[in-house]
Amino acid sequence: MQVVKGLGVEYLYVVDPYDLKATTQAVEEAMDLPGVKVIVCRRECAIEAGRRKVSYGKIKVMEENCNQCKLCITTTGCAAITLGEKSIEIDPAQCNGCGICVQVCNRGAIEREG
């Protein structure tokens, strides 16, 4: 990061990309500023972590809270999430538990297990 600062970049922000609120805030702030901006993500892409079989825990669907709005599907693009008959479904074989879907769902239909 000293290299980035040494290049004269004034806006340097470090985020955990699995924290959507902080990451979105950093991107919005950066977009409003002039000049070169750098955002460093401190974790690898959830898709790449999934390919390497990294697990961050288990995710479950609370069917009674799901209205099948598909926000979790369209926002995350996660292959583990599909639309079922009564609610969304999460394929545990494809889900690495990153929790991004939990943050996206505003109905509390997706939760971490445990």
Secondary structure, DSSP 8 states (H G I E B T S, - for coil): -HHHHHTT--EEEEE-TT-HHHHHHHHHHHHHS-S-EEEEESS--HHHHHHTT-----EEE-GGG-----HHHHHH--TTEEE-SSSEEE-TTT-----HHHHH-TTS-EEE--
